[in-house]
Amino acid sequence: MAGMTPGAATGSSSKAANAAFKKQLNKIYAWYAGGFVTFVILLAIAEQMGLSRSGIGLTFLAATVLLYAGIGFMSRTSDASEYYVAGRRVPAVYNGMATGADWMSAASFIGMAGTLYLGGYGGLAFIMGWTGGYCLVALFLAPYMRKFGQFTIPDFLGARYEGNLPRALGVLAAILCSFTYVVAQIYGVGLITARLTGLEFTVGIFAGLAGILVCSFLGGMRAVTWTQVAQYIILIIAYMIPVAWLSVKQTGIPIPQAVYGYQLEKVTAKEAQIKADPKEQEVIEIFKKKAAEFDAKLKDIPTALAADRKAAEDKLAALKAENGPVADIQTAEKALAAVPKDEAAAKEAWAKAKKANEDRAKPLAGMPAHAAQFKGDPNGDAKAQEAFNVDRRNFLALVFCLMVGTAALPHILMRYYTTPSVKEARESVTWSLFFIFLLYFTAPALAVLVKFEVFNNLVGTPFDQLPAWIASWAKVDPTLLSVADINKDGIFQLGEMKIGGDIIVLATPEIGGLPYVISGMVAAGGLAAALSTADGLLLTIANALSHDVYYKMIDPNASTARRVTISKILLLVVALLAAAVAAQKPADILFLVSAAFSFAAAAFFPALVLGVFWKRANKWGACAGIVAGLGITFYYMVTTQAWLRGVFGVTSPIELWWGIQPISAGLFGVPLGFAVIILVSLITPAPKKETQELVEHVRYPDLKLGKG
């Protein structure tokens, strides 16, 4: 030790401290995982002894939210480094786990298997895109961003591109994509909380929001990190157990990934039987007839509206004249009230109803064959070939947008600022991939196992013998699940159920006939996924506003305590605003999340990659690239996506560019962003010499600054 230099001694001391810290974390989280499993076992025993379903749901909700709150309280801090980047001392494996939880949003946990259930092969675009994005993070961004050493992505843009204009544009883009994403998470929180507790959906949103706020509000990134590790443990256990159980039930093998192909063959065979079933075809014809009726009304709206109103009024008058049953009179009053008020309302309602019936007037309840790659046929007629090519284009476009968006999401890139070193930042990406892979490798198997269960144990069941989970989920949200005896034969056909992808995972235990305690555990896992991502997103927005806007642009002399306090206030305001938007149920979870990826891809990816790898990229190029990329992406979504068209009052016909769906709008923004940054940078002055040298140094650490 006598001959050791002060720097070496400090490095050795730091490594020893990090090793001791990691050892302590290993003990804490080992006890925590064992405690959670024990808790589930005790609840299962309590269920056998008579604990009610609502009691199980409330226990799971209270126990998990209180646990997260406890971690948040113990991790409270007012230190800027701890609040913004967790003191830069999170070991790679735990940062990987926290990133996995941050990543496992409501869309991944709740929506992924549902998308695969409804879309079959097409849903694999999400798995390929989201997983592949981490390869881009590891290769192009995480280690280099860590070397720059800023607190946030707008902070990096401001430092790299020399000014507050790139920083301000980064703040706006970060808020846009993060707010879009957090609305989806809070929607998921409301859905799960309502299912767990029986609370009304809107009340469930604000109840779950309390759990989000406690962690991020008290301790910032420090509290969020250690809470997310705890949440990952819960969500992965909750996801894996029901799938393994279903696998054992159907095949006797507890490894669902191993039986995936075998069960898919059976599902494909059953699909052929269902398509040929006369009863299923009968249901399809009824939907076709209903669609034709609405089509006929749309051809002469005034006459059809007058006829509908007169028929409803005549029926109500007749019931009242005959002193009919009160229930019948009330039903007739509701039918009259449901008649559109004017021609514009009638046109909108009937067009929507026509499309809904057309969508259900297809084999397999409108789902594609699970193993079919793309719609259409590459060897068919011109129409079939065009359908095949468009579907394939959309698949590849979605993979691209999700990959590039993953690599540019601010709340994910922020996670790599928390590691002790650049080396651990790179290792952390590897661990992130591993922890995410565990769930993503299982989701396709879950979708097939659930579909096998529905096709074999639900289809053909008399309506009065349908399992209780159908009625209970229909009460939570009829738009997610509704069942009606369309052809009045008393037997359930596949076409008579309308199911949303968002409930496939949450309902899996009940679909498989598992004890309700497993349902509670899965809901708790889904809640953990939504809360963990919401925490990271809210922190991203609040930090961008407090650190990048207030501290860097308004009051550079603000004290640490003041900056952190302002961040907490902003966090609360943003959370309440996002909850208010989510309560309106603006669009499905998957579209909201995917829109966030396109926004992040178009706004950030070109500026970040060129900022790291091209020292000539300058302030004006970056600003123009961000505006152009984000602008074209937003324009395309607003003009082609139904909900956004309604929000912005767009009435022109929808014109898709090369058939690309709005979910993949980033496909146009990313190349435009690269092109604009390069062109504008080349025709405007180069960055300062110091900035160019810093870029070179970040990529090639052996170069000495100031010496070329």
Residue pairs with C-beta under 8 A, 6 or more apart in sequence:
1 9
4 12
14 420
18 89
18 91
18 420
21 89
21 91
22 91
22 93
22 94
25 91
25 94
29 94
29 229
29 230
29 233
32 230
32 233
33 233
33 237
36 233
36 234
36 237
37 237
39 63
40 517
40 521
43 51
43 56
43 59
43 60
43 517
43 520
44 515
44 517
46 55
46 56
47 56
47 515
47 516
47 517
51 59
53 516
54 197
54 198
56 516
56 517
56 520
57 195
57 196
57 197
57 198
57 520
57 523
58 196
58 197
59 520
60 196
60 520
60 521
60 523
60 524
61 193
61 196
61 197
61 207
61 524
61 527
64 211
64 234
64 524
64 527
64 528
65 208
65 210
65 211
65 214
67 230
68 211
68 214
68 215
68 227
68 230
68 231
68 531
69 211
69 214
69 215
71 215
71 223
71 226
71 227
71 230
72 214
72 215
72 216
72 217
72 218
72 219
72 223
72 227
73 214
73 218
75 215
75 218
75 219
75 222
75 223
75 226
75 227
76 218
76 219
76 223
77 83
77 219
77 220
77 222
77 223
77 564
78 560
78 561
78 564
78 565
79 87
79 560
79 564
80 560
80 563
80 564
81 87
81 88
82 219
82 220
82 221
82 222
83 219
83 220
83 221
83 222
83 564
83 567
84 151
84 152
84 220
84 221
84 417
84 543
84 547
85 151
85 221
85 414
85 417
85 418
86 220
86 221
86 222
86 224
86 225
86 418
87 222
87 418
88 417
88 418
88 419
88 420
89 418
89 420
90 98
90 225
90 418
90 419
90 420
91 419
91 420
91 424
92 419
92 424
92 425
92 427
92 428
92 430
92 431
93 427
93 428
93 431
94 225
94 229
95 225
95 415
95 416
95 418
95 419
95 424
95 428
95 431
95 432
96 427
96 428
96 429
96 430
96 431
96 432
96 433
96 434
96 435
97 228
97 229
97 232
97 233
97 431
97 435
98 224
98 225
98 226
98 228
98 229
98 232
98 415
99 228
99 412
99 415
99 428
99 431
99 432
99 435
100 232
100 431
100 432
100 435
100 436
101 228
101 229
101 231
101 232
101 235
101 528
101 529
101 532
101 533
102 228
102 411
102 412
102 415
102 532
102 533
102 535
102 536
103 130
103 412
103 432
103 436
103 533
104 232
104 235
104 436
104 439
104 529
104 532
104 533
105 181
105 184
105 185
105 188
105 529
105 530
105 533
105 593
106 184
106 185
106 187
106 188
106 189
106 191
106 526
106 529
106 530
106 533
106 589
106 593
107 184
107 188
107 589
107 590
107 593
108 130
108 439
108 440
108 529
109 188
109 235
109 239
109 439
109 505
109 525
109 526
109 529
109 530
110 188
110 191
110 192
110 502
110 503
110 505
110 506
110 526
110 529
110 530
110 589
111 501
111 502
111 588
111 589
111 590
111 593
112 123
112 126
112 127
112 439
112 440
112 443
112 505
113 443
113 444
113 446
113 447
113 450
113 501
113 504
113 505
113 508
114 447
114 500
114 501
114 502
114 503
114 504
114 505
115 123
115 126
115 501
115 590
116 123
116 124
116 443
116 444
116 446
116 447
116 448
117 123
117 367
117 447
117 450
117 451
117 501
117 504
118 367
118 499
118 501
119 367
119 368
120 367
120 368
120 369
120 370
120 371
120 372
121 368
121 370
121 371
121 372
121 373
121 374
122 368
122 374
122 391
122 395
123 444
123 447
124 444
125 395
125 398
125 399
125 402
126 398
126 402
126 590
127 440
127 443
127 444
128 399
128 402
128 403
129 398
129 399
129 400
129 401
129 402
129 403
129 405
129 406
130 402
130 403
130 406
130 436
130 440
131 433
131 436
131 437
131 440
132 399
132 402
132 403
132 406
133 402
133 403
133 404
133 405
133 406
133 407
134 406
134 407
134 429
134 432
134 433
134 436
135 433
136 403
136 404
136 406
136 407
137 406
137 407
137 412
137 413
137 416
137 429
137 432
138 426
138 429
138 430
138 433
140 407
140 608
140 609
140 612
140 613
141 407
141 408
141 413
141 608
141 609
141 612
142 413
142 416
142 425
142 426
142 428
142 429
143 416
143 422
143 425
143 426
144 612
144 698
144 699
145 156
145 413
145 416
145 417
145 425
145 608
145 612
146 416
146 417
146 419
146 421
146 422
146 425
147 422
147 698
147 701
148 156
148 159
148 160
148 698
149 417
150 156
150 159
150 417
151 417
151 543
151 547
152 174
152 410
152 414
152 540
152 543
152 544
152 547
152 548
153 170
153 174
153 410
153 413
153 414
153 544
153 604
153 608
154 166
154 167
154 168
154 170
154 171
154 174
154 410
154 544
154 548
155 167
155 547
155 548
155 552
156 170
156 608
156 611
157 166
157 167
157 169
157 170
157 607
157 611
157 622
158 164
158 166
158 167
158 170
158 548
158 552
160 166
160 611
160 622
160 691
160 695
161 607
161 611
161 617
161 618
161 619
161 622
161 623
161 687
162 618
162 619
162 687
162 688
162 691
163 619
164 552
164 553
165 619
165 623
166 607
166 619
166 622
166 623
166 626
167 548
167 552
167 553
168 548
168 549
168 553
169 603
169 623
169 626
169 627
170 544
170 548
170 603
170 604
170 607
170 626
171 544
171 545
171 548
171 549
173 599
173 600
173 603
173 604
173 626
173 630
174 410
174 540
174 541
174 544
175 541
175 544
175 545
176 599
176 603
176 630
177 409
177 410
177 596
177 597
177 599
177 600
177 603
178 410
178 411
178 537
178 540
178 541
178 544
178 596
179 537
179 541
179 574
179 578
180 592
180 593
180 595
180 596
180 599
181 409
181 411
181 533
181 537
181 592
181 593
181 596
182 533
182 534
182 537
182 538
182 541
182 574
182 578
183 578
183 581
183 582
183 586
183 592
184 582
184 589
184 592
184 593
184 596
185 530
185 531
185 533
185 534
185 537
186 205
186 208
186 209
186 212
186 530
186 534
186 575
186 578
186 579
186 582
187 205
187 582
187 585
187 589
187 592
188 502
188 526
188 529
188 530
188 589
189 204
189 205
189 208
189 209
189 211
189 212
189 527
189 530
189 531
189 534
190 201
190 202
190 204
190 205
190 208
190 582
190 583
191 201
191 204
191 476
191 477
191 480
191 502
191 506
192 204
192 208
192 506
192 523
192 526
192 527
192 530
193 199
193 204
193 205
193 207
193 208
193 527
194 200
194 201
194 203
194 204
194 476
194 477
195 473
195 476
195 506
195 523
196 520
196 523
196 524
196 527
197 204
197 207
199 207
201 476
201 477
201 583
201 585
202 583
205 579
205 582
205 583
206 579
208 527
208 530
208 531
209 575
209 576
209 579
211 527
211 531
212 531
212 534
212 535
212 538
212 575
213 538
213 571
213 572
213 575
215 223
215 224
215 227
215 531
215 535
216 223
216 224
216 535
216 538
216 539
216 542
216 571
217 568
217 571
217 572
220 539
220 543
220 564
220 567
221 414
221 418
221 539
224 532
224 535
224 536
224 539
225 418
227 532
227 535
228 532
228 535
228 536
230 528
231 528
231 529
231 531
231 532
232 435
232 528
232 532
234 524
234 525
234 528
235 439
235 525
235 526
235 528
235 529
235 532
236 435
236 438
236 439
236 525
237 521
237 525
238 521
238 522
238 524
238 525
238 526
238 528
239 439
239 442
239 505
239 522
239 525
240 438
240 442
241 518
241 521
242 446
242 508
242 509
242 512
242 514
242 518
242 522
243 256
243 442
243 445
243 446
243 449
243 508
244 254
244 255
244 256
245 509
245 512
245 514
245 518
246 256
246 446
246 449
246 450
246 453
246 508
246 512
247 253
247 254
247 255
247 256
247 259
247 445
247 449
248 254
249 512
249 513
250 259
250 263
250 449
250 452
250 453
251 259
251 262
251 263
253 259
256 442
256 445
256 446
256 449
257 441
257 442
257 445
259 445
260 444
260 445
260 448
263 445
263 448
263 449
263 452
264 370
264 371
264 448
266 452
267 370
267 371
267 448
267 451
267 452
267 455
268 369
268 370
268 371
270 452
270 455
270 456
271 364
271 369
271 370
271 455
274 280
274 363
274 364
274 455
274 459
274 494
275 363
275 364
277 493
279 487
279 489
279 491
279 493
280 363
280 493
280 494
280 495
282 487
283 486
283 487
283 493
283 495
283 496
284 360
284 361
284 362
284 363
284 495
285 361
286 486
286 487
287 357
287 358
287 360
287 361
287 486
287 495
288 357
288 358
288 361
290 353
290 357
291 354
291 357
291 358
291 361
294 350
294 351
294 353
294 354
294 357
295 354
296 304
297 304
297 305
297 308
297 346
297 350
298 304
298 347
298 350
298 351
298 354
301 343
301 346
301 347
301 350
302 343
304 346
304 350
305 339
305 340
305 343
305 346
308 339
308 340
309 336
309 339
312 332
312 335
312 336
312 339
313 336
315 332
315 335
316 329
316 332
316 333
316 335
316 336
318 324
319 328
319 329
319 332
320 329
340 346
340 348
340 349
340 350
359 366
360 366
360 495
360 498
364 494
365 494
365 495
365 497
365 498
365 499
368 375
370 447
370 448
370 451
373 392
374 387
374 388
374 391
374 392
374 395
375 387
375 388
375 390
375 391
376 383
376 384
376 385
376 386
376 387
376 388
376 389
376 390
376 391
377 384
377 385
377 387
377 388
378 385
378 388
378 389
379 385
380 388
390 659
393 658
393 659
393 660
394 659
394 660
394 661
394 664
397 660
397 661
397 664
397 667
398 594
398 661
398 663
398 664
400 664
400 666
400 667
400 670
401 594
401 597
401 598
401 601
401 663
401 664
401 665
401 666
401 667
401 670
402 594
402 597
404 597
404 601
404 605
404 666
404 670
405 596
405 597
405 598
405 599
405 600
405 601
405 605
405 666
406 412
406 597
407 601
407 605
408 600
408 601
408 603
408 604
408 605
408 608
409 596
409 597
409 600
410 540
410 544
410 600
410 604
411 533
411 536
411 537
411 539
411 540
412 536
413 608
414 536
414 539
414 540
414 543
415 428
415 432
415 536
416 425
416 428
416 429
419 425
419 428
446 504
446 505
446 508
447 504
449 512
450 504
450 508
450 511
450 512
453 511
453 512
454 494
454 511
455 494
458 466
458 467
458 492
458 497
459 492
459 493
459 494
460 491
460 492
461 491
461 492
462 490
462 491
462 492
463 483
463 485
463 490
463 491
463 492
464 490
466 483
466 492
467 510
467 511
467 513
468 510
469 507
469 510
469 511
470 481
470 483
472 510
473 480
473 481
473 503
473 507
474 481
474 482
474 483
476 503
477 500
479 500
480 499
480 500
480 502
480 503
481 497
481 498
481 499
481 500
481 503
481 507
482 497
482 498
483 492
483 496
483 497
483 498
484 496
485 492
485 496
486 493
486 495
486 496
487 493
487 496
500 588
501 588
501 590
502 588
502 589
505 522
505 526
506 519
506 522
506 523
506 526
507 519
508 522
509 515
509 516
509 518
509 519
509 521
509 522
510 516
510 519
538 571
538 574
538 575
538 578
539 571
541 570
541 571
541 574
542 567
542 568
542 570
542 571
542 574
543 567
545 566
545 567
545 570
545 574
546 563
546 564
546 566
546 567
546 570
547 563
547 567
550 558
550 563
550 566
551 558
551 563
558 566
586 592
586 643
587 641
587 643
591 641
591 643
591 663
594 663
594 664
595 637
595 641
595 662
595 663
595 665
597 666
598 633
598 637
598 663
598 664
598 665
598 666
598 667
598 669
599 630
599 633
599 634
599 666
600 666
601 633
601 666
601 669
601 670
602 629
602 630
602 632
602 633
602 665
602 666
602 668
602 669
602 670
602 672
602 673
603 626
603 629
603 630
603 633
603 669
603 673
604 626
605 670
605 673
606 625
606 629
606 670
606 673
606 674
606 677
607 617
607 622
607 625
607 626
607 673
607 677
610 617
610 621
610 622
610 625
610 674
610 677
610 678
610 681
611 617
611 622
611 695
612 695
612 698
612 699
613 699
614 678
614 681
614 695
615 687
615 691
615 692
615 695
615 696
616 681
616 682
616 686
616 687
616 692
617 677
617 678
617 681
617 687
618 680
618 681
618 684
618 685
618 686
618 687
619 687
620 680
620 681
620 684
621 676
621 677
621 678
621 679
621 680
621 681
621 682
621 684
622 677
622 681
624 676
624 677
624 680
625 672
625 673
625 674
625 676
625 677
625 680
626 673
628 669
628 672
628 673
628 676
629 669
629 670
629 672
629 673
629 676
630 669
630 673
631 669
632 665
632 668
632 669
632 672
633 665
633 666
633 668
633 669
634 665
636 657
636 662
636 665
636 668
637 644
637 662
637 665
638 644
638 645
638 648
638 650
639 645
639 650
639 652
639 654
639 655
640 654
640 655
640 656
640 661
640 662
640 665
641 662
641 663
644 650
644 662
645 651
645 654
657 668
660 667
660 668
686 692
693 705
693 706
694 705
696 703
697 703
697 705
